[in-house]
Amino acid sequence: MRVLLRDGARGAAFFGLAVILSAGPSIAGPRFEDRSSALPEHIYAGGWEHFVGGGVAVFDCDGDAWPDIFAAGGENPALLLRNRGDFAFDAAPLPDLTGVTGAYPLDVDADSHPDLFVMRAGSNLMLRGLGDCRFEEATGALGLPAGNAWTTAFTAWWEDDTRPVMAIGNYVDRDDPQGPFEACDENAVLRPDDTGWREETLAPGFCALSMLAARDARGRPTLRISNDRHYYVRGGHEQMWDIEARRFLGEADGWPTVSLWGMGIASRDLTGDGRDEVMLTSMGDQLLQLAQPDGRYAAAPFSIGSYAQRPHIGDDGRPSTGWHAEFGDIDNDGRPDLFIAKGNVDQMPSNAMRDPNNLLMQRPDGTFAEASIEAGIATTERSRGAALADFDGDGRLDLVVVNRRAPMELWRNVTEGTGHWLALDLMQTGGNRDAIGAVVTVKTDQGRQVLQRVVGGGHAGGRLGPLHVGLGAATRARVSVEWPDGTSTGPHEIEADRVTTLDRDALPG
């Protein structure tokens, strides 16, 4: 058994929507410290092709266990920031990449160095990681079709132990002379073959702004596509594509037609039943879908406090515009919280102009309470992409936010009296080294949490790294892993307040 531990200050068991937590540590309200000055000025900018996008990828590009940052720049060059620890970041060498809408990290060639799929308004790129935060452009060398579309969404999954299948979500068809309205482009699935990857059309496309391949409420691998209704062709709606059956699901499958101005996806099991709830951001309501025992979804009641449909400061009553959403346990109390990046598309008069980001803290009864003002992060720039990650190794999730036409923000989590935590990384041999598609179950005497390991979701960017789990008062946990091929190991007894890497080849069953 090989369990790699890193002790020290470094980074949920949710107990049901109506269950009160047992006694735990006294946790103060969330607090963040503005550390944006630690970054070089970086602004996501550009014309109408960069009204959307603005994603950020967080991953460890040099193997030192500190999360590094890749930020889209739109018409400005993309930026790679190397984390030196203690919130010190250096700009790392990177090809002069413009037109970038976002990026997702994954190890596409299984060499243990994370690669980057870079989305662009134009030809997409695969940057192959060489270690030490060095990259080479390898799109052609790997046999990847680059295309020339306006790409705004991405996700990946493994169907065997060789190379990933990747889904590409495209926005407006730039070549349609009748566009931009009624001109959504088609999407694509890139499937590995003997020469690299072959492109399969995934149609119809309804202007995708986020994709996520994950187990749905039925327990089946499904590709969820969130679409921007503003540019819909007639009949457009949110989409669910069954990965195994290779077809779209409809009403007969228990998938109701949902139409919204879809921007981003966040997925997390909030009840401990092994089924992820799903947050869909939009222009207007932020729709939380609750997974049901019969494999369907139901819209959360308004009283749960997650809709965040209007600005929570000021007197602007116009609808909000939600972009990146991400679940994460900010205070490590064992209940996942929710961050939502907000911001007007540009100068859209129908929606709020000063639209503060949301930090929705989950309470013991399963409802959410707004805390971004208290936390100090209720900024009102046109936010787009974001990520929650432990940048300083103290076990608390920090925050990075990319803004349109305003500098990027970096926030250090300084919440006092937080609970215990785990950071769980997975490793296996073969083509899927990071065990994408694995399901991790964490149990303590207070409850259990089930997390999926995925690539995708958010808005135009995501994170590759350890799964962060708040434990509340628990000082140890029993962790089981269902690996991508369906085999399981565990439970493994793991001490709290450390990073643990579970190496499948060294674990007992």
Beta strands, then each sheet from edge to edge (+ up, - down):
strand 1: 3-6
strand 2: 32-34
strand 3: 56-59
strand 4: 68-71
strand 5: 79-83
strand 6: 89-91
strand 7: 100-106
strand 8: 115-120
strand 9: 125-131
strand 10: 134-137
strand 11: 151-157
strand 12: 165-170
strand 13: 187-193
strand 14: 196-202
strand 15: 208-215
strand 16: 221-227
strand 17: 239-242
strand 18: 247-248
strand 19: 262-268
strand 20: 277-282
strand 21: 287-291
strand 22: 297-299
strand 23: 322-328
strand 24: 337-342
strand 25: 358-362
strand 26: 368-370
strand 27: 382-389
strand 28: 398-404
strand 29: 409-413
strand 30: 420-427
strand 31: 439-444
strand 32: 447-452
strand 33: 467-472
strand 34: 476-482
strand 35: 488-495
strand 36: 498-503
sheet 1: 1+ 36- 30- 33+
sheet 2: 2+ 29- 28+ 27-
sheet 3: 3+ 4- 5+ 6-
sheet 4: 7+ 8- 9+ 10-
sheet 5: 11+ 12- 13+ 14-
sheet 6: 15+ 16- 17+ 18-
sheet 7: 19+ 20- 21+ 22-
sheet 8: 23+ 24- 25+ 26-
sheet 9: 32+ 31- 34+ 35-
end
